[in-house]
Amino acid sequence: METIAPAATENRIQVSNTKKPLFFYVNLAKRFLQQHAEVELSALGMAVATVVTVAEILKNNGLAVEKRIQTCTVEMRDDFKDRPVQKAKMEIVLGKSDQFDHLIALGMDPGNKTIY
C-alpha cells in the first residue's frame, strides 16, 4: 500500500461528493489558481469521481493544465462497525494554463458569461 504524504498546504482542496455542489469546487479551484501557481485537488472514496470532474472542467475550459496525478489506497476505520476499510485516494495537481489570466478576465467582465 502506497501512501500519499498528508501535507497541509494552502493550495489544497479536499473534495467531497456530499458536502458542497460540484461548481463550488470548480470556482474555489479558480480562486486558488489566481493566488497560487498550482492547486492540489484531493479526494477519498466516492469523491474521486467528483475530483476528476472538477479537474476536467478546468482543463477543458483552458484554465488549467495537469501536472501530476497520484492514486493510492488508505486504511480507515468504519464508523459503524469499527473495522478497517480500504478507501481509494486521488490527488490531482493542476497548474495555471498560459491563457488562465486572460480567460478569468473575460469571465469577470459583466458583459460576458461566466466561464465554466
C-alpha positions in Angstrom: 0.0 0.0 0.0 1.5 3.3 -1.1 0.9 6.4 0.9 0.5 10.0 -0.1 2.0 12.4 2.4 -0.7 14.4 4.1 0.9 17.8 3.5 -1.2 20.6 4.8 -0.7 23.2 2.1 -2.5 26.4 1.5 -3.4 25.5 -2.1 -5.0 22.1 -1.3 -8.7 21.5 -1.7 -10.3 18.4 -0.2 -13.2 17.5 -2.4 -16.3 15.8 -1.0 -19.2 14.4 -3.0 -21.8 15.2 -0.4 -20.9 18.5 1.3 -20.8 21.0 -1.5 -22.0 21.2 -5.1 -19.6 20.4 -7.9 -19.2 24.1 -9.1 -18.3 25.2 -5.6 -15.1 23.2 -6.0 -14.6 24.5 -9.6 -14.9 28.1 -8.5 -12.8 27.5 -5.4 -10.0 26.0 -7.6 -10.2 29.0 -9.9 -9.7 31.3 -6.9 -6.8 29.2 -5.7 -5.2 29.3 -9.1 -5.5 33.1 -9.1 -3.5 33.2 -5.8 -1.0 30.3 -6.5 0.8 28.8 -9.4 -1.0 25.5 -8.9 -3.8 23.9 -6.9 -4.0 20.4 -5.4 -7.3 18.6 -5.5 -7.6 15.7 -3.2 -10.4 13.1 -2.7 -11.2 9.9 -0.9 -13.6 7.1 -1.9 -16.7 8.1 -3.7 -15.5 11.7 -4.1 -12.8 10.5 -6.5 -15.2 10.9 -9.4 -16.0 14.4 -8.3 -12.4 15.4 -8.2 -11.8 14.0 -11.7 -14.8 16.0 -13.0 -13.6 19.2 -11.4 -10.2 18.8 -12.9 -11.6 18.0 -16.4 -13.9 21.1 -16.3 -10.9 23.3 -15.5 -8.8 21.6 -18.2 -11.5 21.6 -20.9 -12.1 25.3 -20.4 -8.4 26.1 -20.9 -7.9 27.3 -17.3 -5.6 24.6 -16.1 -3.0 22.1 -17.1 -2.5 18.7 -15.5 0.8 18.5 -13.6 0.6 15.3 -11.5 -1.9 12.6 -10.7 -1.3 10.3 -7.8 -3.5 7.4 -6.5 -3.3 5.0 -3.6 -5.4 3.3 -1.0 -5.7 4.4 2.6 -6.9 2.4 5.5 -9.7 4.0 7.6 -12.0 2.9 10.3 -15.6 2.1 9.5 -17.7 4.4 11.7 -20.4 1.8 12.3 -18.5 -1.4 12.8 -15.1 -0.1 13.9 -13.2 -2.2 11.5 -10.5 -1.2 9.0 -11.7 -0.4 5.4 -9.6 0.4 2.3 -10.5 3.6 0.5 -9.2 4.9 -2.8 -7.4 8.2 -2.6 -6.6 10.5 -5.5 -4.6 13.7 -5.7 -4.5 15.8 -8.9 -2.2 18.8 -9.1 -3.2 21.4 -11.7 -1.2 24.4 -12.8 -2.4 27.7 -14.4 -2.7 27.5 -18.1 -1.0 30.1 -20.3 -4.4 31.5 -21.0 -5.7 31.5 -17.4 -5.4 35.2 -16.6 -6.9 36.2 -19.9 -9.9 33.8 -19.6 -10.5 34.8 -16.0 -10.5 38.5 -17.0 -13.1 37.6 -19.7 -15.3 35.7 -17.2 -15.2 38.6 -14.7 -16.4 41.1 -17.3 -20.2 41.7 -16.6 -20.8 41.7 -20.3 -19.6 38.1 -20.7 -20.9 34.8 -19.5 -19.0 33.1 -16.7 -16.6 30.5 -18.0 -17.3 27.0 -16.7 
